[in-house]
Amino acid sequence: MHHKLFDKGAFTFNSDFTFHVSEYIHGEKGLNEWLMNYHGNTIKRPQRPTYFPEKSYLNWHMREVFKGPSRYLKDSEI
């Protein structure tokens, strides 16, 4: 499920591995469970540095695929 949502731009993460959900994504079934529970949190880093995604690919995804802007976080400046 997350792979498909990532490909559709429902969420992304930056080079600090902070998870961002688009403010344009809406729904009732699964939205909190699949996305909103992670919004603004840092996701687990890969076990090995060789598994880290290229920063240029993350930047491309944020710029070209992600349906931004990111949702507002009242307790953060993200």
mmCIF file of the N, C-alpha and C atoms, coordinates in Angstrom:
data_MODEL
# 
_entry.id   MODEL 
# 
loop_
_atom_site.group_PDB 
_atom_site.id 
_atom_site.type_symbol 
_atom_site.label_atom_id 
_atom_site.label_alt_id 
_atom_site.label_comp_id 
_atom_site.label_asym_id 
_atom_site.label_entity_id 
_atom_site.label_seq_id 
_atom_site.pdbx_PDB_ins_code 
_atom_site.Cartn_x 
_atom_site.Cartn_y 
_atom_site.Cartn_z 
_atom_site.occupancy 
_atom_site.B_iso_or_equiv 
_atom_site.pdbx_formal_charge 
_atom_site.auth_seq_id 
_atom_site.auth_comp_id 
_atom_site.auth_asym_id 
_atom_site.auth_atom_id 
_atom_site.pdbx_PDB_model_num 
ATOM 1   N N  . MET A 1 1  ? 0.819   -1.185 0.000  1.00 0.00 ? 1  MET A N  1 
ATOM 2   C CA . MET A 1 1  ? 0.000   0.000  0.000  1.00 0.00 ? 1  MET A CA 1 
ATOM 3   C C  . MET A 1 1  ? 0.869   1.259  0.000  1.00 0.00 ? 1  MET A C  1 
ATOM 4   N N  . HIS A 1 2  ? 1.882   1.306  0.849  1.00 0.00 ? 2  HIS A N  1 
ATOM 5   C CA . HIS A 1 2  ? 2.708   2.507  0.939  1.00 0.00 ? 2  HIS A CA 1 
ATOM 6   C C  . HIS A 1 2  ? 3.459   2.779  -0.357 1.00 0.00 ? 2  HIS A C  1 
ATOM 7   N N  . HIS A 1 3  ? 3.895   1.729  -1.028 1.00 0.00 ? 3  HIS A N  1 
ATOM 8   C CA . HIS A 1 3  ? 4.607   1.919  -2.291 1.00 0.00 ? 3  HIS A CA 1 
ATOM 9   C C  . HIS A 1 3  ? 3.715   2.634  -3.297 1.00 0.00 ? 3  HIS A C  1 
ATOM 10  N N  . LYS A 1 4  ? 2.486   2.198  -3.410 1.00 0.00 ? 4  LYS A N  1 
ATOM 11  C CA . LYS A 1 4  ? 1.550   2.823  -4.346 1.00 0.00 ? 4  LYS A CA 1 
ATOM 12  C C  . LYS A 1 4  ? 1.260   4.271  -3.956 1.00 0.00 ? 4  LYS A C  1 
ATOM 13  N N  . LEU A 1 5  ? 1.057   4.534  -2.660 1.00 0.00 ? 5  LEU A N  1 
ATOM 14  C CA . LEU A 1 5  ? 0.794   5.898  -2.193 1.00 0.00 ? 5  LEU A CA 1 
ATOM 15  C C  . LEU A 1 5  ? 2.000   6.802  -2.410 1.00 0.00 ? 5  LEU A C  1 
ATOM 16  N N  . PHE A 1 6  ? 3.197   6.266  -2.252 1.00 0.00 ? 6  PHE A N  1 
ATOM 17  C CA . PHE A 1 6  ? 4.424   7.026  -2.512 1.00 0.00 ? 6  PHE A CA 1 
ATOM 18  C C  . PHE A 1 6  ? 4.503   7.386  -3.997 1.00 0.00 ? 6  PHE A C  1 
ATOM 19  N N  . ASP A 1 7  ? 4.239   6.403  -4.859 1.00 0.00 ? 7  ASP A N  1 
ATOM 20  C CA . ASP A 1 7  ? 4.276   6.635  -6.306 1.00 0.00 ? 7  ASP A CA 1 
ATOM 21  C C  . ASP A 1 7  ? 3.229   7.647  -6.761 1.00 0.00 ? 7  ASP A C  1 
ATOM 22  N N  . LYS A 1 8  ? 2.125   7.730  -6.058 1.00 0.00 ? 8  LYS A N  1 
ATOM 23  C CA . LYS A 1 8  ? 1.058   8.675  -6.419 1.00 0.00 ? 8  LYS A CA 1 
ATOM 24  C C  . LYS A 1 8  ? 1.244   10.045 -5.775 1.00 0.00 ? 8  LYS A C  1 
ATOM 25  N N  . GLY A 1 9  ? 2.272   10.206 -4.943 1.00 0.00 ? 9  GLY A N  1 
ATOM 26  C CA . GLY A 1 9  ? 2.563   11.502 -4.339 1.00 0.00 ? 9  GLY A CA 1 
ATOM 27  C C  . GLY A 1 9  ? 1.767   11.821 -3.095 1.00 0.00 ? 9  GLY A C  1 
ATOM 28  N N  . ALA A 1 10 ? 1.163   10.815 -2.470 1.00 0.00 ? 10 ALA A N  1 
ATOM 29  C CA . ALA A 1 10 ? 0.390   11.046 -1.251 1.00 0.00 ? 10 ALA A CA 1 
ATOM 30  C C  . ALA A 1 10 ? 1.292   11.403 -0.076 1.00 0.00 ? 10 ALA A C  1 
ATOM 31  N N  . PHE A 1 11 ? 2.515   10.904 -0.104 1.00 0.00 ? 11 PHE A N  1 
ATOM 32  C CA . PHE A 1 11 ? 3.480   11.224 0.939  1.00 0.00 ? 11 PHE A CA 1 
ATOM 33  C C  . PHE A 1 11 ? 4.880   11.195 0.360  1.00 0.00 ? 11 PHE A C  1 
ATOM 34  N N  . THR A 1 12 ? 5.787   11.747 1.104  1.00 0.00 ? 12 THR A N  1 
ATOM 35  C CA . THR A 1 12 ? 7.203   11.698 0.746  1.00 0.00 ? 12 THR A CA 1 
ATOM 36  C C  . THR A 1 12 ? 8.001   11.774 2.035  1.00 0.00 ? 12 THR A C  1 
ATOM 37  N N  . PHE A 1 13 ? 9.291   11.724 1.930  1.00 0.00 ? 13 PHE A N  1 
ATOM 38  C CA . PHE A 1 13 ? 10.151  11.978 3.079  1.00 0.00 ? 13 PHE A CA 1 
ATOM 39  C C  . PHE A 1 13 ? 11.392  12.691 2.577  1.00 0.00 ? 13 PHE A C  1 
ATOM 40  N N  . ASN A 1 14 ? 11.967  13.503 3.441  1.00 0.00 ? 14 ASN A N  1 
ATOM 41  C CA . ASN A 1 14 ? 13.129  14.277 3.038  1.00 0.00 ? 14 ASN A CA 1 
ATOM 42  C C  . ASN A 1 14 ? 14.418  13.552 3.408  1.00 0.00 ? 14 ASN A C  1 
ATOM 43  N N  . SER A 1 15 ? 15.553  14.197 3.180  1.00 0.00 ? 15 SER A N  1 
ATOM 44  C CA . SER A 1 15 ? 16.841  13.554 3.435  1.00 0.00 ? 15 SER A CA 1 
ATOM 45  C C  . SER A 1 15 ? 17.105  13.327 4.923  1.00 0.00 ? 15 SER A C  1 
ATOM 46  N N  . ASP A 1 16 ? 16.320  13.959 5.792  1.00 0.00 ? 16 ASP A N  1 
ATOM 47  C CA . ASP A 1 16 ? 16.394  13.698 7.228  1.00 0.00 ? 16 ASP A CA 1 
ATOM 48  C C  . ASP A 1 16 ? 15.461  12.565 7.636  1.00 0.00 ? 16 ASP A C  1 
ATOM 49  N N  . PHE A 1 17 ? 14.790  11.958 6.651  1.00 0.00 ? 17 PHE A N  1 
ATOM 50  C CA . PHE A 1 17 ? 13.854  10.857 6.847  1.00 0.00 ? 17 PHE A CA 1 
ATOM 51  C C  . PHE A 1 17 ? 12.608  11.268 7.627  1.00 0.00 ? 17 PHE A C  1 
ATOM 52  N N  . THR A 1 18 ? 12.217  12.530 7.481  1.00 0.00 ? 18 THR A N  1 
ATOM 53  C CA . THR A 1 18 ? 10.966  12.996 8.077  1.00 0.00 ? 18 THR A CA 1 
ATOM 54  C C  . THR A 1 18 ? 9.839   12.723 7.090  1.00 0.00 ? 18 THR A C  1 
ATOM 55  N N  . PHE A 1 19 ? 8.807   12.083 7.559  1.00 0.00 ? 19 PHE A N  1 
ATOM 56  C CA . PHE A 1 19 ? 7.661   11.657 6.764  1.00 0.00 ? 19 PHE A CA 1 
ATOM 57  C C  . PHE A 1 19 ? 6.683   12.832 6.606  1.00 0.00 ? 19 PHE A C  1 
ATOM 58  N N  . HIS A 1 20 ? 6.308   13.147 5.360  1.00 0.00 ? 20 HIS A N  1 
ATOM 59  C CA . HIS A 1 20 ? 5.393   14.251 5.066  1.00 0.00 ? 20 HIS A CA 1 
ATOM 60  C C  . HIS A 1 20 ? 4.193   13.740 4.274  1.00 0.00 ? 20 HIS A C  1 
ATOM 61  N N  . VAL A 1 21 ? 3.006   14.109 4.724  1.00 0.00 ? 21 VAL A N  1 
ATOM 62  C CA . VAL A 1 21 ? 1.765   13.755 4.040  1.00 0.00 ? 21 VAL A CA 1 
ATOM 63  C C  . VAL A 1 21 ? 1.231   15.002 3.347  1.00 0.00 ? 21 VAL A C  1 
ATOM 64  N N  . SER A 1 22 ? 0.767   14.837 2.126  1.00 0.00 ? 22 SER A N  1 
ATOM 65  C CA . SER A 1 22 ? 0.215   15.946 1.359  1.00 0.00 ? 22 SER A CA 1 
ATOM 66  C C  . SER A 1 22 ? -1.083  16.440 1.980  1.00 0.00 ? 22 SER A C  1 
ATOM 67  N N  . GLU A 1 23 ? -1.280  17.750 1.952  1.00 0.00 ? 23 GLU A N  1 
ATOM 68  C CA . GLU A 1 23 ? -2.545  18.291 2.469  1.00 0.00 ? 23 GLU A CA 1 
ATOM 69  C C  . GLU A 1 23 ? -3.700  18.023 1.510  1.00 0.00 ? 23 GLU A C  1 
ATOM 70  N N  . TYR A 1 24 ? -3.413  17.570 0.310  1.00 0.00 ? 24 TYR A N  1 
ATOM 71  C CA . TYR A 1 24 ? -4.456  17.276 -0.664 1.00 0.00 ? 24 TYR A CA 1 
ATOM 72  C C  . TYR A 1 24 ? -4.994  15.852 -0.566 1.00 0.00 ? 24 TYR A C  1 
ATOM 73  N N  . ILE A 1 25 ? -4.400  15.036 0.276  1.00 0.00 ? 25 ILE A N  1 
ATOM 74  C CA . ILE A 1 25 ? -4.847  13.656 0.424  1.00 0.00 ? 25 ILE A CA 1 
ATOM 75  C C  . ILE A 1 25 ? -5.946  13.599 1.473  1.00 0.00 ? 25 ILE A C  1 
ATOM 76  N N  . HIS A 1 26 ? -7.062  13.017 1.088  1.00 0.00 ? 26 HIS A N  1 
ATOM 77  C CA . HIS A 1 26 ? -8.207  12.902 1.986  1.00 0.00 ? 26 HIS A CA 1 
ATOM 78  C C  . HIS A 1 26 ? -8.763  11.494 1.910  1.00 0.00 ? 26 HIS A C  1 
ATOM 79  N N  . GLY A 1 27 ? -9.479  11.125 2.905  1.00 0.00 ? 27 GLY A N  1 
ATOM 80  C CA . GLY A 1 27 ? -10.113 9.829  2.920  1.00 0.00 ? 27 GLY A CA 1 
ATOM 81  C C  . GLY A 1 27 ? -10.523 9.458  4.323  1.00 0.00 ? 27 GLY A C  1 
ATOM 82  N N  . GLU A 1 28 ? -11.321 8.441  4.393  1.00 0.00 ? 28 GLU A N  1 
ATOM 83  C CA . GLU A 1 28 ? -11.796 7.978  5.682  1.00 0.00 ? 28 GLU A CA 1 
ATOM 84  C C  . GLU A 1 28 ? -11.142 6.656  6.047  1.00 0.00 ? 28 GLU A C  1 
ATOM 85  N N  . LYS A 1 29 ? -11.151 5.754  5.115  1.00 0.00 ? 29 LYS A N  1 
ATOM 86  C CA . LYS A 1 29 ? -10.658 4.411  5.384  1.00 0.00 ? 29 LYS A CA 1 
ATOM 87  C C  . LYS A 1 29 ? -9.139  4.349  5.241  1.00 0.00 ? 29 LYS A C  1 
ATOM 88  N N  . GLY A 1 30 ? -8.446  4.118  6.337  1.00 0.00 ? 30 GLY A N  1 
ATOM 89  C CA . GLY A 1 30 ? -7.010  3.892  6.303  1.00 0.00 ? 30 GLY A CA 1 
ATOM 90  C C  . GLY A 1 30 ? -6.128  5.125  6.336  1.00 0.00 ? 30 GLY A C  1 
ATOM 91  N N  . LEU A 1 31 ? -6.677  6.331  6.171  1.00 0.00 ? 31 LEU A N  1 
ATOM 92  C CA . LEU A 1 31 ? -5.832  7.521  6.112  1.00 0.00 ? 31 LEU A CA 1 
ATOM 93  C C  . LEU A 1 31 ? -4.994  7.689  7.372  1.00 0.00 ? 31 LEU A C  1 
ATOM 94  N N  . ASN A 1 32 ? -5.609  7.598  8.529  1.00 0.00 ? 32 ASN A N  1 
ATOM 95  C CA . ASN A 1 32 ? -4.849  7.734  9.774  1.00 0.00 ? 32 ASN A CA 1 
ATOM 96  C C  . ASN A 1 32 ? -3.878  6.583  9.965  1.00 0.00 ? 32 ASN A C  1 
ATOM 97  N N  . GLU A 1 33 ? -4.357  5.387  9.744  1.00 0.00 ? 33 GLU A N  1 
ATOM 98  C CA . GLU A 1 33 ? -3.535  4.194  9.959  1.00 0.00 ? 33 GLU A CA 1 
ATOM 99  C C  . GLU A 1 33 ? -2.341  4.139  9.008  1.00 0.00 ? 33 GLU A C  1 
ATOM 100 N N  . TRP A 1 34 ? -2.548  4.449  7.737  1.00 0.00 ? 34 TRP A N  1 
ATOM 101 C CA . TRP A 1 34 ? -1.504  4.298  6.727  1.00 0.00 ? 34 TRP A CA 1 
ATOM 102 C C  . TRP A 1 34 ? -0.612  5.518  6.584  1.00 0.00 ? 34 TRP A C  1 
ATOM 103 N N  . LEU A 1 35 ? -1.133  6.714  6.873  1.00 0.00 ? 35 LEU A N  1 
ATOM 104 C CA . LEU A 1 35 ? -0.343  7.916  6.626  1.00 0.00 ? 35 LEU A CA 1 
ATOM 105 C C  . LEU A 1 35 ? -0.228  8.854  7.821  1.00 0.00 ? 35 LEU A C  1 
ATOM 106 N N  . MET A 1 36 ? -1.352  9.311  8.348  1.00 0.00 ? 36 MET A N  1 
ATOM 107 C CA . MET A 1 36 ? -1.333  10.382 9.339  1.00 0.00 ? 36 MET A CA 1 
ATOM 108 C C  . MET A 1 36 ? -0.627  9.992  10.639 1.00 0.00 ? 36 MET A C  1 
ATOM 109 N N  . ASN A 1 37 ? -0.625  8.723  10.991 1.00 0.00 ? 37 ASN A N  1 
ATOM 110 C CA . ASN A 1 37 ? 0.081   8.286  12.196 1.00 0.00 ? 37 ASN A CA 1 
ATOM 111 C C  . ASN A 1 37 ? 1.590   8.503  12.084 1.00 0.00 ? 37 ASN A C  1 
ATOM 112 N N  . TYR A 1 38 ? 2.085   8.680  10.855 1.00 0.00 ? 38 TYR A N  1 
ATOM 113 C CA . TYR A 1 38 ? 3.523   8.849  10.625 1.00 0.00 ? 38 TYR A CA 1 
ATOM 114 C C  . TYR A 1 38 ? 3.910   10.282 10.273 1.00 0.00 ? 38 TYR A C  1 
ATOM 115 N N  . HIS A 1 39 ? 2.933   11.109 9.966  1.00 0.00 ? 39 HIS A N  1 
ATOM 116 C CA . HIS A 1 39 ? 3.204   12.473 9.505  1.00 0.00 ? 39 HIS A CA 1 
ATOM 117 C C  . HIS A 1 39 ? 4.018   13.261 10.526 1.00 0.00 ? 39 HIS A C  1 
ATOM 118 N N  . GLY A 1 40 ? 5.133   13.828 10.063 1.00 0.00 ? 40 GLY A N  1 
ATOM 119 C CA . GLY A 1 40 ? 6.002   14.612 10.925 1.00 0.00 ? 40 GLY A CA 1 
ATOM 120 C C  . GLY A 1 40 ? 6.997   13.802 11.722 1.00 0.00 ? 40 GLY A C  1 
ATOM 121 N N  . ASN A 1 41 ? 6.877   12.490 11.681 1.00 0.00 ? 41 ASN A N  1 
ATOM 122 C CA . ASN A 1 41 ? 7.801   11.622 12.414 1.00 0.00 ? 41 ASN A CA 1 
ATOM 123 C C  . ASN A 1 41 ? 8.996   11.257 11.542 1.00 0.00 ? 41 ASN A C  1 
ATOM 124 N N  . THR A 1 42 ? 10.071  10.915 12.190 1.00 0.00 ? 42 THR A N  1 
ATOM 125 C CA . THR A 1 42 ? 11.248  10.424 11.476 1.00 0.00 ? 42 THR A CA 1 
ATOM 126 C C  . THR A 1 42 ? 11.093  8.925  11.311 1.00 0.00 ? 42 THR A C  1 
ATOM 127 N N  . ILE A 1 43 ? 11.233  8.460  10.072 1.00 0.00 ? 43 ILE A N  1 
ATOM 128 C CA . ILE A 1 43 ? 11.119  7.023  9.828  1.00 0.00 ? 43 ILE A CA 1 
ATOM 129 C C  . ILE A 1 43 ? 12.453  6.345  10.107 1.00 0.00 ? 43 ILE A C  1 
ATOM 130 N N  . LYS A 1 44 ? 12.406  5.051  10.272 1.00 0.00 ? 44 LYS A N  1 
ATOM 131 C CA . LYS A 1 44 ? 13.598  4.262  10.567 1.00 0.00 ? 44 LYS A CA 1 
ATOM 132 C C  . LYS A 1 44 ? 14.566  4.326  9.379  1.00 0.00 ? 44 LYS A C  1 
ATOM 133 N N  . ARG A 1 45 ? 15.819  4.559  9.674  1.00 0.00 ? 45 ARG A N  1 
ATOM 134 C CA . ARG A 1 45 ? 16.840  4.636  8.624  1.00 0.00 ? 45 ARG A CA 1 
ATOM 135 C C  . ARG A 1 45 ? 17.227  3.231  8.158  1.00 0.00 ? 45 ARG A C  1 
ATOM 136 N N  . PRO A 1 46 ? 17.681  3.119  6.914  1.00 0.00 ? 46 PRO A N  1 
ATOM 137 C CA . PRO A 1 46 ? 18.144  1.814  6.424  1.00 0.00 ? 46 PRO A CA 1 
ATOM 138 C C  . PRO A 1 46 ? 19.286  1.283  7.285  1.00 0.00 ? 46 PRO A C  1 
ATOM 139 N N  . GLN A 1 47 ? 19.424  -0.025 7.323  1.00 0.00 ? 47 GLN A N  1 
ATOM 140 C CA . GLN A 1 47 ? 20.435  -0.654 8.166  1.00 0.00 ? 47 GLN A CA 1 
ATOM 141 C C  . GLN A 1 47 ? 21.852  -0.348 7.704  1.00 0.00 ? 47 GLN A C  1 
ATOM 142 N N  . ARG A 1 48 ? 22.037  -0.194 6.407  1.00 0.00 ? 48 ARG A N  1 
ATOM 143 C CA . ARG A 1 48 ? 23.367  0.066  5.865  1.00 0.00 ? 48 ARG A CA 1 
ATOM 144 C C  . ARG A 1 48 ? 23.359  1.362  5.062  1.00 0.00 ? 48 ARG A C  1 
ATOM 145 N N  . PRO A 1 49 ? 24.439  2.113  5.125  1.00 0.00 ? 49 PRO A N  1 
ATOM 146 C CA . PRO A 1 49 ? 24.515  3.345  4.331  1.00 0.00 ? 49 PRO A CA 1 
ATOM 147 C C  . PRO A 1 49 ? 24.326  3.114  2.833  1.00 0.00 ? 49 PRO A C  1 
ATOM 148 N N  . THR A 1 50 ? 24.708  1.945  2.347  1.00 0.00 ? 50 THR A N  1 
ATOM 149 C CA . THR A 1 50 ? 24.543  1.665  0.912  1.00 0.00 ? 50 THR A CA 1 
ATOM 150 C C  . THR A 1 50 ? 23.074  1.533  0.520  1.00 0.00 ? 50 THR A C  1 
ATOM 151 N N  . TYR A 1 51 ? 22.180  1.371  1.494  1.00 0.00 ? 51 TYR A N  1 
ATOM 152 C CA . TYR A 1 51 ? 20.747  1.265  1.213  1.00 0.00 ? 51 TYR A CA 1 
ATOM 153 C C  . TYR A 1 51 ? 20.047  2.621  1.238  1.00 0.00 ? 51 TYR A C  1 
ATOM 154 N N  . PHE A 1 52 ? 20.749  3.664  1.632  1.00 0.00 ? 52 PHE A N  1 
ATOM 155 C CA . PHE A 1 52 ? 20.140  4.993  1.695  1.00 0.00 ? 52 PHE A CA 1 
ATOM 156 C C  . PHE A 1 52 ? 19.770  5.453  0.296  1.00 0.00 ? 52 PHE A C  1 
ATOM 157 N N  . PRO A 1 53 ? 18.612  6.078  0.143  1.00 0.00 ? 53 PRO A N  1 
ATOM 158 C CA . PRO A 1 53 ? 18.244  6.607  -1.179 1.00 0.00 ? 53 PRO A CA 1 
ATOM 159 C C  . PRO A 1 53 ? 19.115  7.813  -1.525 1.00 0.00 ? 53 PRO A C  1 
ATOM 160 N N  . GLU A 1 54 ? 19.364  7.994  -2.802 1.00 0.00 ? 54 GLU A N  1 
ATOM 161 C CA . GLU A 1 54 ? 20.115  9.153  -3.277 1.00 0.00 ? 54 GLU A CA 1 
ATOM 162 C C  . GLU A 1 54 ? 19.335  10.421 -2.963 1.00 0.00 ? 54 GLU A C  1 
ATOM 163 N N  . LYS A 1 55 ? 20.007  11.424 -2.420 1.00 0.00 ? 55 LYS A N  1 
ATOM 164 C CA . LYS A 1 55 ? 19.343  12.684 -2.101 1.00 0.00 ? 55 LYS A CA 1 
ATOM 165 C C  . LYS A 1 55 ? 18.728  13.320 -3.338 1.00 0.00 ? 55 LYS A C  1 
ATOM 166 N N  . SER A 1 56 ? 19.378  13.163 -4.486 1.00 0.00 ? 56 SER A N  1 
ATOM 167 C CA . SER A 1 56 ? 18.826  13.754 -5.714 1.00 0.00 ? 56 SER A CA 1 
ATOM 168 C C  . SER A 1 56 ? 17.492  13.103 -6.086 1.00 0.00 ? 56 SER A C  1 
ATOM 169 N N  . TYR A 1 57 ? 17.339  11.814 -5.813 1.00 0.00 ? 57 TYR A N  1 
ATOM 170 C CA . TYR A 1 57 ? 16.066  11.135 -6.089 1.00 0.00 ? 57 TYR A CA 1 
ATOM 171 C C  . TYR A 1 57 ? 14.984  11.586 -5.119 1.00 0.00 ? 57 TYR A C  1 
ATOM 172 N N  . LEU A 1 58 ? 15.355  11.762 -3.849 1.00 0.00 ? 58 LEU A N  1 
ATOM 173 C CA . LEU A 1 58 ? 14.381  12.266 -2.873 1.00 0.00 ? 58 LEU A CA 1 
ATOM 174 C C  . LEU A 1 58 ? 13.942  13.679 -3.247 1.00 0.00 ? 58 LEU A C  1 
ATOM 175 N N  . ASN A 1 59 ? 14.887  14.510 -3.647 1.00 0.00 ? 59 ASN A N  1 
ATOM 176 C CA . ASN A 1 59 ? 14.547  15.871 -4.070 1.00 0.00 ? 59 ASN A CA 1 
ATOM 177 C C  . ASN A 1 59 ? 13.645  15.857 -5.298 1.00 0.00 ? 59 ASN A C  1 
ATOM 178 N N  . TRP A 1 60 ? 13.945  14.970 -6.248 1.00 0.00 ? 60 TRP A N  1 
ATOM 179 C CA . TRP A 1 60 ? 13.111  14.853 -7.447 1.00 0.00 ? 60 TRP A CA 1 
ATOM 180 C C  . TRP A 1 60 ? 11.693  14.436 -7.058 1.00 0.00 ? 60 TRP A C  1 
ATOM 181 N N  . HIS A 1 61 ? 11.564  13.444 -6.185 1.00 0.00 ? 61 HIS A N  1 
ATOM 182 C CA . HIS A 1 61 ? 10.239  12.979 -5.768 1.00 0.00 ? 61 HIS A CA 1 
ATOM 183 C C  . HIS A 1 61 ? 9.466   14.109 -5.096 1.00 0.00 ? 61 HIS A C  1 
ATOM 184 N N  . MET A 1 62 ? 10.129  14.855 -4.223 1.00 0.00 ? 62 MET A N  1 
ATOM 185 C CA . MET A 1 62 ? 9.480   15.968 -3.515 1.00 0.00 ? 62 MET A CA 1 
ATOM 186 C C  . MET A 1 62 ? 9.006   17.033 -4.518 1.00 0.00 ? 62 MET A C  1 
ATOM 187 N N  . ARG A 1 63 ? 9.814   17.295 -5.519 1.00 0.00 ? 63 ARG A N  1 
ATOM 188 C CA . ARG A 1 63 ? 9.523   18.358 -6.485 1.00 0.00 ? 63 ARG A CA 1 
ATOM 189 C C  . ARG A 1 63 ? 8.533   17.923 -7.571 1.00 0.00 ? 63 ARG A C  1 
ATOM 190 N N  . GLU A 1 64 ? 8.653   16.696 -8.074 1.00 0.00 ? 64 GLU A N  1 
ATOM 191 C CA . GLU A 1 64 ? 7.904   16.267 -9.259 1.00 0.00 ? 64 GLU A CA 1 
ATOM 192 C C  . GLU A 1 64 ? 6.719   15.340 -8.988 1.00 0.00 ? 64 GLU A C  1 
ATOM 193 N N  . VAL A 1 65 ? 6.738   14.618 -7.881 1.00 0.00 ? 65 VAL A N  1 
ATOM 194 C CA . VAL A 1 65 ? 5.704   13.608 -7.639 1.00 0.00 ? 65 VAL A CA 1 
ATOM 195 C C  . VAL A 1 65 ? 4.816   13.970 -6.458 1.00 0.00 ? 65 VAL A C  1 
ATOM 196 N N  . PHE A 1 66 ? 5.420   14.427 -5.372 1.00 0.00 ? 66 PHE A N  1 
ATOM 197 C CA . PHE A 1 66 ? 4.679   14.726 -4.153 1.00 0.00 ? 66 PHE A CA 1 
ATOM 198 C C  . PHE A 1 66 ? 3.616   15.787 -4.423 1.00 0.00 ? 66 PHE A C  1 
ATOM 199 N N  . LYS A 1 67 ? 2.405   15.520 -3.979 1.00 0.00 ? 67 LYS A N  1 
ATOM 200 C CA . LYS A 1 67 ? 1.280   16.445 -4.147 1.00 0.00 ? 67 LYS A CA 1 
ATOM 201 C C  . LYS A 1 67 ? 1.267   17.424 -2.984 1.00 0.00 ? 67 LYS A C  1 
ATOM 202 N N  . GLY A 1 68 ? 2.317   18.232 -2.888 1.00 0.00 ? 68 GLY A N  1 
ATOM 203 C CA . GLY A 1 68 ? 2.474   19.170 -1.781 1.00 0.00 ? 68 GLY A CA 1 
ATOM 204 C C  . GLY A 1 68 ? 1.575   20.361 -1.912 1.00 0.00 ? 68 GLY A C  1 
ATOM 205 N N  . PRO A 1 69 ? 1.506   21.143 -0.897 1.00 0.00 ? 69 PRO A N  1 
ATOM 206 C CA . PRO A 1 69 ? 2.402   21.193 0.244  1.00 0.00 ? 69 PRO A CA 1 
ATOM 207 C C  . PRO A 1 69 ? 2.081   20.135 1.291  1.00 0.00 ? 69 PRO A C  1 
ATOM 208 N N  . SER A 1 70 ? 3.021   20.015 2.213  1.00 0.00 ? 70 SER A N  1 
ATOM 209 C CA . SER A 1 70 ? 2.863   19.092 3.318  1.00 0.00 ? 70 SER A CA 1 
ATOM 210 C C  . SER A 1 70 ? 1.786   19.600 4.268  1.00 0.00 ? 70 SER A C  1 
ATOM 211 N N  . ARG A 1 71 ? 1.113   18.687 4.934  1.00 0.00 ? 71 ARG A N  1 
ATOM 212 C CA . ARG A 1 71 ? 0.106   19.085 5.928  1.00 0.00 ? 71 ARG A CA 1 
ATOM 213 C C  . ARG A 1 71 ? 0.750   19.877 7.051  1.00 0.00 ? 71 ARG A C  1 
ATOM 214 N N  . TYR A 1 72 ? -0.013  20.733 7.647  1.00 0.00 ? 72 TYR A N  1 
ATOM 215 C CA . TYR A 1 72 ? 0.435   21.575 8.744  1.00 0.00 ? 72 TYR A CA 1 
ATOM 216 C C  . TYR A 1 72 ? 0.622   20.756 9.998  1.00 0.00 ? 72 TYR A C  1 
ATOM 217 N N  . LEU A 1 73 ? 1.704   21.026 10.708 1.00 0.00 ? 73 LEU A N  1 
ATOM 218 C CA . LEU A 1 73 ? 1.957   20.395 12.004 1.00 0.00 ? 73 LEU A CA 1 
ATOM 219 C C  . LEU A 1 73 ? 1.949   21.498 13.054 1.00 0.00 ? 73 LEU A C  1 
ATOM 220 N N  . LYS A 1 74 ? 0.978   21.488 13.931 1.00 0.00 ? 74 LYS A N  1 
ATOM 221 C CA . LYS A 1 74 ? 0.851   22.582 14.890 1.00 0.00 ? 74 LYS A CA 1 
ATOM 222 C C  . LYS A 1 74 ? 1.994   22.631 15.906 1.00 0.00 ? 74 LYS A C  1 
ATOM 223 N N  . ASP A 1 75 ? 2.642   21.519 16.178 1.00 0.00 ? 75 ASP A N  1 
ATOM 224 C CA . ASP A 1 75 ? 3.707   21.494 17.178 1.00 0.00 ? 75 ASP A CA 1 
ATOM 225 C C  . ASP A 1 75 ? 5.100   21.552 16.551 1.00 0.00 ? 75 ASP A C  1 
ATOM 226 N N  . SER A 1 76 ? 5.181   21.915 15.271 1.00 0.00 ? 76 SER A N  1 
ATOM 227 C CA . SER A 1 76 ? 6.451   21.897 14.585 1.00 0.00 ? 76 SER A CA 1 
ATOM 228 C C  . SER A 1 76 ? 6.511   22.995 13.543 1.00 0.00 ? 76 SER A C  1 
ATOM 229 N N  . GLU A 1 77 ? 7.708   23.238 13.040 1.00 0.00 ? 77 GLU A N  1 
ATOM 230 C CA . GLU A 1 77 ? 7.894   24.219 11.980 1.00 0.00 ? 77 GLU A CA 1 
ATOM 231 C C  . GLU A 1 77 ? 8.153   23.555 10.655 1.00 0.00 ? 77 GLU A C  1 
ATOM 232 N N  . ILE A 1 78 ? 7.829   22.297 10.498 1.00 0.00 ? 78 ILE A N  1 
ATOM 233 C CA . ILE A 1 78 ? 8.058   21.563 9.244  1.00 0.00 ? 78 ILE A CA 1 
ATOM 234 C C  . ILE A 1 78 ? 7.164   22.125 8.174  1.00 0.00 ? 78 ILE A C  1 
# 
